């Protein structure tokens, strides 16, 4: 899995692409935590744009959960957006949609900050 | 179709390759691949992380059966008897601070499959997961 990172005026946008499975989860978690730390010092929010994310398992959900906790502790706003159908289903049935309500696309996520 | 592989983390790509091979050779519906990939990862990783013995990893047998409008994946292993379906579902309404990830994998499998069953037979844990076509 590849994760690109770019800054807007208000947020650091992470865009994971590929499969967030057991093998990819630890590295993705490191990226989220580092990004949240950077965003906290730059007083920015974090948006995770999932439009390129094809696959998500419970190991990947764990990365999102730990990221959401880190963001809360650091006082950083965190939004997720643009979930593909199968990834959205995993978010829904795991109850993660209530913790991190997904937004339709990057523009909606940036507008919701 | 069936295959045998060691129940260890590094064998997950091999398990996925077996599944993808089944989809190709039987021209199975693309929209059913994701739920089976997810179910396979969750149950295989459970065996890899918790199902071994001190002398080494369990052996895992995978079988995909396609008949009578039903697609069924069974995963058997010769590790210690353990029923993953007995794992309680985590509280899905818990607030962020209290959310647990343990048990989420099995919950996802139940949600993504039409049915899941477990039995301990001939010294093997047998987990059967199916969807209708």
gemmi code that builds the backbone of each chain (N, CA, C; Angstrom):
import gemmi

chains = {
    "A": [
        ("UNK", (0.831, -1.189, 0.000), (0.000, 0.000, 0.000), (0.875, 1.252, 0.000)),
        ("UNK", (0.474, 2.242, -0.766), (1.188, 3.527, -0.823), (0.305, 4.594, -0.189)),
        ("UNK", (0.914, 5.480, 0.591), (0.138, 6.586, 1.150), (0.803, 7.900, 0.771)),
        ("UNK", (0.071, 8.748, 0.052), (0.615, 10.062, -0.287), (0.098, 11.080, 0.734)),
        ("UNK", (0.837, 12.158, 0.859), (0.510, 13.167, 1.864), (0.674, 14.543, 1.239)),
        ("UNK", (-0.302, 15.401, 1.419), (-0.168, 16.776, 0.928), (-0.854, 17.733, 1.886)),
        ("UNK", (-0.435, 18.976, 1.855), (-1.010, 19.975, 2.754), (-1.934, 20.914, 1.995)),
        ("UNK", (-3.067, 21.255, 2.639), (-3.875, 22.365, 2.158), (-3.706, 23.476, 3.200)),
        ("UNK", (-4.465, 24.558, 3.034), (-4.378, 25.652, 4.008), (-4.850, 25.216, 5.393)),
        ("UNK", (-5.783, 24.256, 5.411), (-6.403, 23.905, 6.686), (-6.081, 22.491, 7.171)),
        ("UNK", (-5.546, 21.642, 6.302), (-5.394, 20.234, 6.698), (-4.212, 19.555, 6.022)),
        ("UNK", (-3.739, 18.503, 6.686), (-2.832, 17.560, 6.034), (-3.715, 16.439, 5.494)),
        ("UNK", (-3.629, 16.181, 4.204), (-4.474, 15.161, 3.583), (-3.631, 13.921, 3.312)),
        ("UNK", (-4.051, 12.788, 3.893), (-3.411, 11.505, 3.629), (-4.273, 10.744, 2.634)),
        ("UNK", (-3.634, 10.150, 1.641), (-4.399, 9.366, 0.674), (-3.783, 7.972, 0.544)),
        ("UNK", (-4.283, 7.017, 1.358), (-3.793, 5.647, 1.230), (-4.355, 5.009, -0.048)),
        ("UNK", (-3.527, 4.255, -0.753), (-3.996, 3.607, -1.980), (-3.573, 2.143, -1.964)),
        ("UNK", (-4.538, 1.270, -2.247), (-4.238, -0.158, -2.286), (-4.968, -0.898, -1.178)),
        ("UNK", (-4.294, -1.862, -0.575), (-4.942, -2.759, 0.392), (-4.420, -2.507, 1.796)),
        ("UNK", (-5.330, -2.123, 2.686), (-4.955, -1.932, 4.091), (-5.309, -3.220, 4.835)),
        ("UNK", (-4.379, -4.182, 4.743), (-4.593, -5.479, 5.380), (-3.638, -5.636, 6.552)),
        ("UNK", (-3.566, -6.841, 7.077), (-2.693, -7.111, 8.212), (-1.256, -6.661, 7.927)),
        ("UNK", (-0.784, -6.974, 6.710), (0.615, -6.694, 6.382), (0.903, -5.194, 6.302)),
        ("UNK", (-0.099, -4.404, 5.934), (0.117, -2.970, 5.718), (-0.245, -2.124, 6.935)),
        ("UNK", (-0.935, -2.714, 7.906), (-1.553, -1.917, 8.971), (-0.543, -1.196, 9.865)),
        ("UNK", (0.531, -1.872, 10.247), (1.474, -1.250, 11.189), (2.128, -0.014, 10.574)),
        ("UNK", (2.530, -0.126, 9.307), (3.176, 1.007, 8.641), (2.192, 2.168, 8.487)),
        ("UNK", (0.921, 1.844, 8.173), (-0.068, 2.902, 8.006), (-0.339, 3.600, 9.341)),
        ("UNK", (-0.353, 2.824, 10.398), (-0.564, 3.406, 11.725), (0.556, 4.392, 12.070)),
        ("UNK", (1.789, 4.017, 11.752), (2.923, 4.925, 11.986), (2.727, 6.233, 11.217)),
        ("UNK", (2.279, 6.116, 9.961), (2.078, 7.310, 9.129), (0.997, 8.204, 9.740)),
        ("UNK", (-0.114, 7.580, 10.170), (-1.189, 8.376, 10.777), (-0.677, 9.103, 12.015)),
        ("UNK", (0.024, 8.384, 12.871), (0.463, 8.992, 14.136), (1.454, 10.125, 13.891)),
        ("UNK", (2.367, 9.918, 12.937), (3.342, 10.965, 12.619), (2.630, 12.182, 12.034)),
        ("UNK", (1.647, 11.927, 11.162), (0.905, 13.019, 10.527), (0.126, 13.822, 11.572)),
        ("UNK", (-0.482, 13.112, 12.531), (-1.243, 13.808, 13.572), (-0.307, 14.672, 14.423)),
        ("UNK", (0.869, 14.142, 14.735), (1.835, 14.918, 15.523), (2.255, 16.178, 14.756)),
        ("UNK", (2.526, 16.028, 13.462), (2.919, 17.178, 12.634), (1.771, 18.186, 12.541)),
        ("UNK", (0.542, 17.658, 12.342), (-0.623, 18.538, 12.202), (-0.872, 19.307, 13.495)),
        ("UNK", (-0.629, 18.643, 14.633), (-0.840, 19.308, 15.924), (0.101, 20.494, 16.054)),
        ("UNK", (1.358, 20.323, 15.674), (2.282, 21.443, 15.843), (2.046, 22.528, 14.810)),
        ("UNK", (1.494, 22.161, 13.633), (1.210, 23.173, 12.609), (-0.211, 23.737, 12.736)),
        ("UNK", (-0.942, 23.279, 13.757), (-2.339, 23.693, 13.978), (-3.212, 23.444, 12.740)),
        ("UNK", (-3.049, 22.246, 12.181), (-3.856, 21.846, 11.027), (-4.730, 20.653, 11.417)),
        ("UNK", (-5.738, 20.374, 10.604), (-6.546, 19.171, 10.766), (-5.921, 18.050, 9.925)),
        ("UNK", (-6.492, 16.843, 10.037), (-6.044, 15.726, 9.200), (-7.255, 15.149, 8.479)),
        ("UNK", (-7.115, 14.987, 7.167), (-8.160, 14.350, 6.358), (-7.564, 13.085, 5.755)),
        ("UNK", (-8.260, 11.957, 5.902), (-7.819, 10.720, 5.245), (-8.760, 10.461, 4.072)),
        ("UNK", (-8.224, 10.669, 2.880), (-8.984, 10.500, 1.644), (-8.818, 9.043, 1.193)),
        ("UNK", (-9.914, 8.266, 1.304), (-9.832, 6.818, 1.060), (-10.237, 6.425, -0.361)),
        ("UNK", (-10.260, 7.385, -1.288), (-10.746, 7.060, -2.634), (-9.912, 5.972, -3.307)),
        ("UNK", (-8.644, 5.838, -2.922), (-7.797, 4.807, -3.532), (-7.697, 3.534, -2.707)),
        ("UNK", (-8.448, 3.482, -1.622), (-8.344, 2.330, -0.718), (-9.305, 1.229, -1.178)),
        ("UNK", (-8.746, 0.093, -1.588), (-9.551, -0.981, -2.176), (-10.004, -2.017, -1.162)),
        ("UNK", (-9.326, -2.076, -0.030), (-9.561, -3.204, 0.880), (-9.231, -2.779, 2.295)),
        ("UNK", (-10.055, -3.198, 3.248), (-9.836, -2.851, 4.652), (-10.279, -4.024, 5.523)),
        ("UNK", (-9.406, -4.487, 6.401), (-9.748, -5.571, 7.335), (-9.718, -5.027, 8.757)),
        ("UNK", (-9.950, -5.902, 9.749), (-9.955, -5.438, 11.140), (-8.586, -4.897, 11.547)),
        ("UNK", (-7.517, -5.424, 10.942), (-6.178, -4.907, 11.254), (-6.060, -3.449, 10.804)),
        ("UNK", (-6.665, -3.132, 9.659), (-6.662, -1.757, 9.175), (-7.560, -0.858, 10.006)),
        ("UNK", (-8.701, -1.413, 10.447), (-9.599, -0.635, 11.310), (-8.881, -0.216, 12.582)),
        ("UNK", (-8.007, -1.104, 13.075), (-7.258, -0.792, 14.290), (-6.412, 0.472, 14.078)),
        ("UNK", (-5.816, 0.616, 12.891), (-5.020, 1.819, 12.596), (-5.886, 3.070, 12.663)),
        ("UNK", (-7.113, 2.969, 12.106), (-8.020, 4.124, 12.147), (-8.414, 4.447, 13.583)),
        ("UNK", (-8.666, 3.386, 14.378), (-9.092, 3.599, 15.767), (-7.986, 4.283, 16.565)),
        ("UNK", (-6.761, 3.779, 16.422), (-5.650, 4.364, 17.176), (-5.390, 5.788, 16.688)),
        ("UNK", (-5.544, 5.999, 15.379), (-5.398, 7.350, 14.833), (-6.443, 8.302, 15.400)),
        ("UNK", (-7.683, 7.833, 15.495), (-8.763, 8.687, 16.020), (-8.497, 9.043, 17.476)),
        ("UNK", (-7.968, 8.070, 18.230), (-7.644, 8.354, 19.640), (-6.499, 9.352, 19.745)),
        ("UNK", (-5.462, 9.163, 18.922), (-4.319, 10.087, 18.959), (-4.767, 11.495, 18.610)),
        ("UNK", (-5.657, 11.602, 17.600), (-6.138, 12.914, 17.171), (-6.904, 13.591, 18.301)),
        ("UNK", (-7.733, 12.800, 18.982), (-8.515, 13.367, 20.089), (-7.582, 13.878, 21.198)),
        ("UNK", (-6.591, 13.062, 21.539), (-5.635, 13.443, 22.587), (-4.864, 14.699, 22.195)),
        ("UNK", (-4.485, 14.787, 20.910), (-3.672, 15.913, 20.448), (-4.516, 17.139, 20.117)),
        ("UNK", (-5.846, 17.008, 20.180), (-6.719, 18.130, 19.836), (-6.723, 18.441, 18.346)),
        ("UNK", (-6.506, 17.391, 17.532), (-6.489, 17.571, 16.068), (-7.801, 17.029, 15.497)),
        ("UNK", (-8.440, 17.820, 14.626), (-9.657, 17.340, 13.964), (-9.258, 16.284, 12.928)),
        ("UNK", (-10.005, 15.178, 12.884), (-9.710, 14.102, 11.934), (-10.983, 13.747, 11.182)),
        ("UNK", (-10.898, 13.756, 9.855), (-12.050, 13.382, 9.024), (-11.615, 12.301, 8.038)),
        ("UNK", (-12.527, 11.382, 7.739), (-12.271, 10.420, 6.664), (-13.303, 10.651, 5.565)),
        ("UNK", (-12.895, 10.396, 4.341), (-13.818, 10.658, 3.230), (-13.571, 9.719, 2.061)),
        ("UNK", (-14.536, 9.714, 1.144), (-14.434, 9.033, -0.157), (-14.203, 7.527, -0.025)),
        ("UNK", (-14.983, 6.883, 0.840), (-14.836, 5.435, 1.012), (-15.458, 4.682, -0.158)),
        ("UNK", (-14.725, 3.722, -0.695), (-15.311, 2.836, -1.708), (-16.359, 1.953, -1.036)),
        ("UNK", (-17.229, 1.347, -1.873), (-18.389, 0.622, -1.356), (-18.010, -0.447, -0.321)),
        ("UNK", (-17.015, -1.268, -0.640), (-16.680, -2.368, 0.269), (-16.063, -1.841, 1.562)),
        ("UNK", (-15.239, -0.815, 1.447), (-14.621, -0.217, 2.635), (-15.691, 0.456, 3.493)),
        ("UNK", (-16.656, 1.096, 2.844), (-17.758, 1.736, 3.575), (-18.567, 0.693, 4.345)),
        ("UNK", (-18.734, -0.483, 3.743), (-19.486, -1.544, 4.415), (-18.756, -2.003, 5.684)),
        ("UNK", (-17.430, -2.106, 5.606), (-16.637, -2.496, 6.780), (-16.767, -1.426, 7.873)),
        ("UNK", (-16.735, -0.170, 7.474), (-16.911, 0.930, 8.437), (-18.283, 0.841, 9.108)),
        ("UNK", (-19.300, 0.535, 8.302), (-20.670, 0.504, 8.838), (-20.870, -0.659, 9.807)),
        ("UNK", (-20.515, -1.868, 9.371), (-20.842, -3.030, 10.207), (-19.970, -3.101, 11.461)),
        ("UNK", (-18.842, -2.390, 11.454), (-17.980, -2.388, 12.645), (-18.352, -1.271, 13.613)),
        ("UNK", (-19.301, -0.422, 13.206), (-19.684, 0.693, 14.067), (-18.727, 1.879, 13.962)),
        ("UNK", (-17.708, 1.778, 13.075), (-16.740, 2.870, 12.952), (-17.352, 4.122, 12.337)),
        ("UNK", (-18.461, 3.940, 11.602), (-19.120, 5.104, 10.999), (-19.642, 6.064, 12.053)),
        ("UNK", (-19.858, 5.523, 13.270), (-20.320, 6.408, 14.336), (-19.152, 7.128, 15.016)),
        ("UNK", (-17.977, 6.493, 15.023), (-16.789, 7.114, 15.628), (-16.190, 8.146, 14.675)),
        ("UNK", (-16.094, 7.736, 13.405), (-15.485, 8.582, 12.367), (-16.461, 8.650, 11.201)),
        ("UNK", (-17.490, 9.484, 11.293), (-18.495, 9.494, 10.215), (-17.864, 9.866, 8.869)),
        ("UNK", (-17.941, 8.969, 7.889), (-17.279, 9.234, 6.608), (-18.011, 10.322, 5.816)),
        ("UNK", (-17.248, 11.182, 5.156), (-17.809, 12.226, 4.299), (-17.649, 11.796, 2.847)),
        ("UNK", (-18.464, 12.417, 1.990), (-18.551, 11.892, 0.620), (-17.259, 12.052, -0.172)),
        ("UNK", (-16.608, 13.192, -0.041), (-15.366, 13.375, -0.799), (-14.459, 14.382, -0.086)),
        ("UNK", (-13.303, 14.629, -0.705), (-12.300, 15.477, -0.052), (-12.819, 16.898, 0.187)),
        ("UNK", (-13.552, 17.411, -0.777), (-14.085, 18.776, -0.636), (-15.038, 18.859, 0.556)),
        ("UNK", (-15.886, 17.826, 0.698), (-16.830, 17.805, 1.820), (-16.081, 17.692, 3.140)),
        ("UNK", (-15.003, 16.914, 3.163), (-14.229, 16.742, 4.394), (-13.551, 18.051, 4.788)),
        ("UNK", (-12.989, 18.743, 3.799), (-12.318, 20.017, 4.089), (-13.333, 21.066, 4.526)),
        ("UNK", (-14.528, 21.001, 3.932), (-15.571, 21.970, 4.289), (-16.112, 21.714, 5.700)),
        ("UNK", (-15.976, 20.467, 6.175), (-16.540, 20.103, 7.483), (-15.597, 20.416, 8.641)),
        ("UNK", (-14.405, 20.922, 8.332), (-13.418, 21.166, 9.413), (-13.798, 22.377, 10.248)),
    ],
    "B": [
        ("UNK", (-11.802, -26.741, -4.929), (-10.352, -26.532, -4.937), (-9.852, -26.483, -3.494)),
        ("UNK", (-8.658, -26.976, -3.287), (-8.121, -26.936, -1.933), (-6.614, -26.776, -1.895)),
        ("UNK", (-6.119, -26.356, -0.762), (-4.678, -26.189, -0.581), (-4.343, -26.358, 0.902)),
        ("UNK", (-3.071, -26.597, 1.174), (-2.587, -26.727, 2.553), (-1.421, -25.776, 2.730)),
        ("UNK", (-1.382, -25.109, 3.867), (-0.282, -24.186, 4.090), (-0.029, -24.025, 5.589)),
        ("UNK", (1.165, -23.543, 5.976), (1.425, -23.350, 7.399), (0.625, -22.164, 7.949)),
        ("UNK", (0.082, -22.322, 9.140), (-0.722, -21.259, 9.745), (0.150, -20.214, 10.399)),
        ("UNK", (0.881, -19.470, 9.581), (1.732, -18.401, 10.119), (1.524, -17.134, 9.307)),
        ("UNK", (1.824, -15.998, 9.951), (1.526, -14.691, 9.351), (2.074, -14.548, 7.933)),
        ("UNK", (3.286, -15.070, 7.732), (3.942, -14.882, 6.430), (3.247, -15.664, 5.316)),
        ("UNK", (2.310, -16.552, 5.676), (1.608, -17.333, 4.649), (0.315, -16.685, 4.178)),
        ("UNK", (-0.029, -15.518, 4.739), (-1.279, -14.866, 4.330), (-1.329, -14.582, 2.816)),
        ("UNK", (-0.235, -14.074, 2.207), (-0.303, -13.861, 0.756), (-0.587, -15.153, -0.025)),
        ("UNK", (-0.042, -16.276, 0.465), (-0.275, -17.564, -0.189), (-1.754, -17.959, -0.067)),
        ("UNK", (-2.353, -17.687, 1.088), (-3.769, -17.985, 1.282), (-4.627, -17.134, 0.336)),
        ("UNK", (-4.265, -15.858, 0.201), (-5.000, -14.958, -0.705), (-4.830, -15.397, -2.153)),
        ("UNK", (-3.618, -15.842, -2.491), (-3.365, -16.293, -3.869), (-4.242, -17.503, -4.199)),
        ("UNK", (-4.448, -18.376, -3.218), (-5.346, -19.528, -3.427), (-6.757, -19.041, -3.763)),
        ("UNK", (-7.238, -18.068, -2.987), (-8.588, -17.540, -3.200), (-8.712, -16.904, -4.590)),
        ("UNK", (-7.711, -16.091, -4.935), (-7.744, -15.434, -6.247), (-7.714, -16.464, -7.375)),
        ("UNK", (-6.950, -17.536, -7.164), (-6.896, -18.613, -8.165), (-8.264, -19.248, -8.356)),
        ("UNK", (-8.994, -19.445, -7.258), (-10.351, -20.013, -7.343), (-11.259, -19.097, -8.152)),
        ("UNK", (-11.166, -17.791, -7.890), (-12.037, -16.836, -8.601), (-11.768, -16.857, -10.096)),
        ("UNK", (-10.463, -16.950, -10.420), (-10.107, -16.969, -11.847), (-10.567, -18.242, -12.516)),
        ("UNK", (-10.266, -19.376, -11.910), (-10.525, -20.632, -12.618), (-12.012, -20.941, -12.671)),
        ("UNK", (-12.800, -20.429, -11.734), (-14.236, -20.718, -11.761), (-15.066, -19.519, -12.214)),
        ("UNK", (-14.395, -18.441, -12.620), (-15.089, -17.220, -13.059), (-16.190, -16.811, -12.077)),
        ("UNK", (-15.825, -16.705, -10.817), (-16.802, -16.369, -9.780), (-17.099, -14.872, -9.800)),
        ("UNK", (-18.278, -14.465, -9.264), (-18.669, -13.047, -9.319), (-17.682, -12.153, -8.550)),
        ("UNK", (-17.275, -11.095, -9.232), (-16.278, -10.169, -8.675), (-16.730, -9.575, -7.345)),
        ("UNK", (-18.048, -9.295, -7.224), (-18.531, -8.613, -6.011), (-18.484, -9.531, -4.774)),
        ("UNK", (-18.305, -10.836, -5.013), (-18.198, -11.743, -3.862), (-16.757, -11.923, -3.403)),
        ("UNK", (-15.805, -11.401, -4.178), (-14.399, -11.602, -3.804), (-14.064, -10.874, -2.503)),
        ("UNK", (-14.501, -9.615, -2.384), (-14.136, -8.847, -1.190), (-14.585, -9.518, 0.115)),
        ("UNK", (-15.862, -9.912, 0.261), (-16.241, -10.543, 1.534), (-15.454, -11.820, 1.836)),
        ("UNK", (-15.121, -12.593, 0.799), (-14.345, -13.811, 1.058), (-12.888, -13.492, 1.389)),
        ("UNK", (-12.328, -12.477, 0.739), (-10.961, -12.060, 1.092), (-10.914, -11.633, 2.554)),
        ("UNK", (-11.910, -10.835, 2.930), (-11.946, -10.323, 4.303), (-12.096, -11.476, 5.296)),
        ("UNK", (-13.039, -12.390, 5.012), (-13.260, -13.522, 5.918), (-11.987, -14.363, 6.028)),
        ("UNK", (-11.340, -14.595, 4.889), (-10.125, -15.411, 4.914), (-9.030, -14.736, 5.734)),
        ("UNK", (-8.815, -13.442, 5.513), (-7.765, -12.761, 6.288), (-8.055, -12.856, 7.785)),
        ("UNK", (-9.307, -12.578, 8.170), (-9.637, -12.556, 9.594), (-9.439, -13.927, 10.241)),
        ("UNK", (-9.946, -14.979, 9.619), (-9.869, -16.286, 10.283), (-8.463, -16.878, 10.162)),
        ("UNK", (-7.788, -16.604, 9.040), (-6.421, -17.119, 8.900), (-5.498, -16.448, 9.918)),
        ("UNK", (-5.646, -15.135, 10.086), (-4.777, -14.426, 11.035), (-5.068, -14.841, 12.479)),
        ("UNK", (-6.325, -15.185, 12.768), (-6.628, -15.714, 14.105), (-5.829, -16.978, 14.378)),
        ("UNK", (-5.805, -17.879, 13.381), (-5.048, -19.127, 13.548), (-3.554, -18.818, 13.637)),
        ("UNK", (-3.076, -17.912, 12.772), (-1.638, -17.604, 12.752), (-1.176, -16.987, 14.071)),
        ("UNK", (-2.037, -16.157, 14.661), (-1.600, -15.441, 15.871), (-1.900, -16.217, 17.150)),
        ("UNK", (-2.956, -17.035, 17.128), (-3.353, -17.688, 18.383), (-3.442, -19.205, 18.285)),
        ("UNK", (-3.329, -19.757, 17.093), (-3.663, -21.176, 16.918), (-2.493, -22.129, 16.869)),
        ("UNK", (-1.273, -21.635, 17.145), (-0.116, -22.515, 17.048), (0.108, -23.341, 18.304)),
        ("UNK", (1.108, -24.166, 18.243), (1.535, -24.954, 19.396), (2.981, -24.584, 19.686)),
        ("UNK", (3.474, -24.900, 20.900), (4.866, -24.539, 21.216), (5.854, -25.066, 20.173)),
        ("UNK", (5.539, -26.209, 19.566), (6.493, -26.794, 18.607), (6.398, -26.156, 17.212)),
        ("UNK", (5.431, -25.287, 17.000), (5.371, -24.637, 15.690), (3.965, -24.257, 15.306)),
        ("UNK", (3.823, -23.649, 14.112), (2.490, -23.208, 13.675), (1.583, -24.399, 13.354)),
        ("UNK", (0.282, -24.142, 13.412), (-0.696, -25.151, 12.995), (-0.587, -25.351, 11.486)),
        ("UNK", (-1.106, -26.465, 11.012), (-1.282, -26.632, 9.574), (-2.691, -26.189, 9.223)),
        ("UNK", (-2.818, -25.525, 8.088), (-4.125, -25.001, 7.681), (-4.523, -25.613, 6.342)),
        ("UNK", (-5.774, -26.051, 6.269), (-6.340, -26.553, 5.018), (-7.435, -25.594, 4.580)),
        ("UNK", (-7.348, -25.154, 3.339), (-8.383, -24.271, 2.784), (-9.115, -25.019, 1.682)),
        ("UNK", (-10.436, -24.858, 1.658), (-11.202, -25.479, 0.583), (-12.330, -24.549, 0.164)),
        ("UNK", (-12.459, -24.358, -1.131), (-13.566, -23.557, -1.651), (-14.480, -24.469, -2.458)),
        ("UNK", (-15.749, -24.475, -2.085), (-16.730, -25.306, -2.787), (-17.791, -24.411, -3.401)),
        ("UNK", (-18.073, -24.716, -4.647), (-19.032, -23.924, -5.408), (-20.071, -24.897, -5.950)),
        ("UNK", (-21.244, -24.917, -5.335), (-22.271, -25.831, -5.832), (-23.644, -25.374, -5.387)),
        ("UNK", (-24.646, -25.706, -6.169), (-26.050, -25.411, -5.847), (-26.269, -23.956, -5.447)),
        ("UNK", (-25.667, -23.054, -6.196), (-25.898, -21.644, -5.915), (-25.290, -21.177, -4.610)),
        ("UNK", (-24.316, -21.923, -4.114), (-23.712, -21.579, -2.841), (-22.195, -21.616, -2.974)),
        ("UNK", (-21.564, -20.643, -2.363), (-20.107, -20.586, -2.378), (-19.647, -20.708, -0.927)),
        ("UNK", (-18.835, -21.731, -0.645), (-18.446, -21.989, 0.745), (-16.940, -22.114, 0.867)),
        ("UNK", (-16.395, -21.429, 1.841), (-14.965, -21.518, 2.141), (-14.834, -22.202, 3.494)),
        ("UNK", (-14.025, -23.264, 3.530), (-13.762, -23.826, 4.855), (-12.285, -23.732, 5.166)),
        ("UNK", (-12.021, -23.395, 6.417), (-10.655, -23.309, 6.905), (-10.546, -24.276, 8.082)),
        ("UNK", (-9.661, -25.260, 7.932), (-9.438, -26.222, 9.007), (-8.015, -26.059, 9.504)),
        ("UNK", (-7.797, -26.329, 10.784), (-6.433, -26.282, 11.292), (-6.272, -27.319, 12.394)),
        ("UNK", (-5.023, -27.758, 12.577), (-4.780, -28.803, 13.582), (-4.210, -28.219, 14.872)),
        ("UNK", (-4.480, -26.937, 15.114), (-4.077, -26.322, 16.379), (-5.001, -26.760, 17.512)),
        ("UNK", (-4.764, -26.256, 18.716), (-5.622, -26.599, 19.845), (-7.087, -26.239, 19.551)),
        ("UNK", (-8.010, -27.036, 20.056), (-9.434, -26.783, 19.809), (-9.806, -25.388, 20.283)),
        ("UNK", (-10.402, -24.623, 19.370), (-10.816, -23.271, 19.723), (-11.945, -22.840, 18.801)),
        ("UNK", (-13.040, -22.391, 19.410), (-14.192, -21.945, 18.624), (-14.186, -20.421, 18.536)),
        ("UNK", (-13.776, -19.868, 17.379), (-13.713, -18.408, 17.274), (-15.091, -17.762, 17.361)),
        ("UNK", (-16.145, -18.543, 17.075), (-17.496, -17.977, 17.112), (-17.962, -17.745, 18.553)),
        ("UNK", (-17.180, -18.276, 19.513), (-17.513, -18.048, 20.922), (-16.981, -16.708, 21.415)),
        ("UNK", (-16.145, -16.037, 20.582), (-15.625, -14.721, 20.976), (-16.795, -13.739, 21.009)),
        ("UNK", (-16.997, -13.042, 22.118), (-18.130, -12.106, 22.163), (-17.930, -10.930, 21.197)),
        ("UNK", (-19.034, -10.463, 20.654), (-18.986, -9.286, 19.782), (-18.642, -8.063, 20.636)),
        ("UNK", (-17.664, -7.263, 20.190), (-17.349, -6.063, 20.967), (-18.529, -5.094, 20.960)),
        ("UNK", (-18.544, -4.189, 21.934), (-19.599, -3.182, 21.997), (-19.391, -2.179, 20.869)),
        ("UNK", (-20.261, -2.267, 19.834), (-20.076, -1.443, 18.637), (-20.554, -0.009, 18.847)),
        ("UNK", (-21.198, 0.231, 19.981), (-21.669, 1.593, 20.273), (-20.790, 2.299, 21.293)),
        ("UNK", (-19.727, 1.632, 21.730), (-18.868, 2.237, 22.754), (-18.222, 3.509, 22.211)),
        ("UNK", (-18.015, 4.494, 23.083), (-17.332, 5.702, 22.619), (-15.873, 5.396, 22.263)),
        ("UNK", (-15.287, 6.334, 21.557), (-13.930, 6.169, 21.025), (-12.937, 5.655, 22.059)),
        ("UNK", (-12.988, 6.235, 23.278), (-11.993, 5.895, 24.303), (-12.115, 4.441, 24.733)),
        ("UNK", (-13.326, 3.886, 24.606), (-13.552, 2.548, 25.152), (-13.663, 1.484, 24.069)),
        ("UNK", (-13.503, 1.892, 22.805), (-13.661, 0.917, 21.736), (-12.558, -0.124, 21.800)),
        ("UNK", (-12.951, -1.401, 21.716), (-11.971, -2.479, 21.681), (-11.915, -3.027, 20.263)),
        ("UNK", (-10.736, -3.484, 19.869), (-10.621, -4.053, 18.528), (-10.707, -5.575, 18.588)),
        ("UNK", (-10.441, -6.156, 19.765), (-10.540, -7.608, 19.904), (-11.949, -8.076, 19.565)),
        ("UNK", (-12.047, -9.129, 18.794), (-13.350, -9.684, 18.441), (-13.977, -9.041, 17.223)),
        ("UNK", (-13.370, -7.951, 16.763), (-13.945, -7.253, 15.609), (-13.822, -8.087, 14.332)),
        ("UNK", (-12.710, -8.796, 14.196), (-12.494, -9.613, 12.991), (-13.590, -10.649, 12.814)),
        ("UNK", (-13.894, -11.387, 13.880), (-14.933, -12.420, 13.808), (-16.296, -11.781, 13.556)),
        ("UNK", (-16.522, -10.621, 14.172), (-17.772, -9.907, 13.921), (-17.906, -9.563, 12.430)),
        ("UNK", (-16.815, -9.088, 11.822), (-16.857, -8.754, 10.392), (-17.185, -9.998, 9.553)),
        ("UNK", (-16.590, -11.128, 9.928), (-16.853, -12.367, 9.176), (-18.339, -12.718, 9.245)),
        ("UNK", (-18.914, -12.669, 10.428), (-20.350, -12.964, 10.572), (-21.193, -12.030, 9.716)),
        ("UNK", (-20.831, -10.744, 9.713), (-21.624, -9.753, 8.979), (-21.495, -9.928, 7.469)),
        ("UNK", (-20.295, -10.305, 7.011), (-20.057, -10.366, 5.570), (-20.534, -11.672, 4.942)),
        ("UNK", (-20.679, -12.711, 5.768), (-21.091, -14.009, 5.243), (-22.579, -14.225, 5.498)),
        ("UNK", (-23.185, -15.112, 4.690), (-24.584, -15.470, 4.947), (-24.655, -16.407, 6.151)),
        ("UNK", (-23.631, -17.237, 6.311), (-23.617, -18.157, 7.443), (-22.198, -18.546, 7.811)),
        ("UNK", (-21.996, -18.869, 9.077), (-20.695, -19.298, 9.582), (-20.951, -20.409, 10.597)),
        ("UNK", (-20.177, -21.485, 10.514), (-20.335, -22.532, 11.529), (-18.969, -23.066, 11.930)),
        ("UNK", (-18.904, -23.622, 13.127), (-17.644, -24.179, 13.639), (-17.888, -25.580, 14.169)),
        ("UNK", (-16.953, -26.478, 13.910), (-16.976, -27.772, 14.603), (-15.548, -28.243, 14.818)),
        ("UNK", (-15.358, -29.089, 15.822), (-14.060, -29.716, 16.061), (-14.218, -31.175, 15.672)),
        ("UNK", (-13.493, -31.578, 14.624), (-13.720, -32.905, 14.059), (-12.389, -33.530, 13.679)),
        ("UNK", (-12.165, -34.753, 14.084), (-10.956, -35.503, 13.741), (-9.685, -34.713, 14.065)),
        ("UNK", (-9.696, -34.067, 15.223), (-8.492, -33.350, 15.650), (-8.272, -32.028, 14.942)),
        ("UNK", (-9.304, -31.541, 14.251), (-9.153, -30.259, 13.552), (-10.288, -29.310, 13.900)),
        ("UNK", (-9.930, -28.037, 14.005), (-10.936, -26.977, 14.033), (-11.406, -26.768, 12.597)),
        ("UNK", (-12.695, -26.800, 12.377), (-13.222, -26.585, 11.020), (-14.199, -25.411, 11.055)),
        ("UNK", (-13.839, -24.371, 10.329), (-14.700, -23.201, 10.243), (-15.240, -23.130, 8.817)),
        ("UNK", (-16.551, -23.049, 8.728), (-17.236, -23.107, 7.448), (-17.950, -21.776, 7.246)),
        ("UNK", (-17.718, -21.135, 6.099), (-18.302, -19.801, 5.861), (-18.898, -19.785, 4.459)),
        ("UNK", (-20.125, -19.313, 4.326), (-20.724, -19.377, 2.993), (-21.598, -18.178, 2.662)),
        ("UNK", (-21.782, -18.030, 1.361), (-22.700, -17.028, 0.812), (-23.466, -17.671, -0.330)),
        ("UNK", (-24.656, -17.165, -0.592), (-25.397, -17.673, -1.741), (-25.054, -16.828, -2.962)),
        ("UNK", (-25.116, -17.452, -4.123), (-24.762, -16.745, -5.364), (-25.992, -16.061, -5.951)),
    ],
}
model = gemmi.Model(1)
for chain_id, residues in chains.items():
    chain = gemmi.Chain(chain_id)
    for i, (resn, *xyz) in enumerate(residues, 1):
        res = gemmi.Residue()
        res.name, res.seqid = resn, gemmi.SeqId(i, " ")
        for name, pos in zip(("N", "CA", "C"), xyz):
            atom = gemmi.Atom()
            atom.name, atom.element = name, gemmi.Element(name[0])
            atom.pos, atom.b_iso = gemmi.Position(*pos), 0.0
            res.add_atom(atom)
        chain.add_residue(res)
    model.add_chain(chain)
structure = gemmi.Structure()
structure.add_model(model)
structure.setup_entities()
